[in-house]
Amino acid sequence: MSDESQIEIPPSFVALYVAPGRQKPSLPRDDLAARYELCEDMAQMLTETASNMAFSLGITEADVLTRCLQGLRVEPAVVNEVESVWVVHRLAELQNWPPLPAESGNEPAA
């Protein structure tokens, strides 16, 4: 059994690839696991950068998250739009910061 089959993908990430009215993700499990690993790694990688931004620039946590989201969307983008939102939400979790407000249009798919 490969290591990839041992990866537990959180439901919040799987939901990004489940179309409304469907139950199965649109990506094969190996591809979904690879995308999840990339996004989780991005969120983990951004924790130090986000902390430094908040401290050195003296900006709010929400401003840091917004800037990170904008940075993730710069072309050529490594993650797609819904993944970028998930990465920023995961970053907020890792930092113990509140997520960006829902009214900002930055909520991941449920």
Buried (B, 14 or more C-beta within 10 A) or exposed (E): EEEEEEBEBEEBBBBBBBEEEEEEBEBEBEEBBBBBEBBBEBBEEBEEBBBEBBEEEEEEBBEBBBBBBEEBEEEEEEBBEBBBBBBBBBBBEBBEBEBBEEEEEBEBBE
